[in-house]
Amino acid sequence: DILNHIEDSISEYASAISSTATTTTTKEQYQSLHELKFRLCLYRSRVLFATCTRPSSYTKTIKLDAKIRQSRKELKSALEIYHHKLVPPKEDTSTSGNGKESMDAKSTGSAKS
C-alpha cells in the first residue's frame, strides 16, 4: 500500500530529526515534518472517503459506516495537526487596544485621587 510506505518514510524522517535533535535541528525541519503528517492524514481521509460506495445490503452498509467514520477520524487528525502545529498562535487582541482596560485604569486612578 502506498500510504503505508509514505507513513514509514515519514516515521524514518521523524526519527532522523529526533536523533539529531541538538542545535542542528531547525524549526523548518519540524515544520516540514508536521506538514507531511498533515498531508498524509488528509490524503488518507480522501482515499477512505473515495472508496465509499452505495451499499446494496445491510453488511455493506456497516462497512460503509466504518469507512466513513475512519475517514472522519483521519480528517479530524489532519485538522488538529493543522491548528496546533502548522498555524502560528494568534496574539490575544482582547488586552491590547479595545480601550476597556485603559478606561478602567483611568476610572480607578481618578477614584483614588
Secondary structure, DSSP 8 states (H G I E B T S, - for coil): -HHHHHHHHHHHHHHHHHHT-STT--HHHHHHHHHHHHHHHHHHHHHHHHT----SSHHHHHHHHHHHHHHHHHHHHHHHHIIIIIS------TTSSSSHHHHHHHHHHHHH-
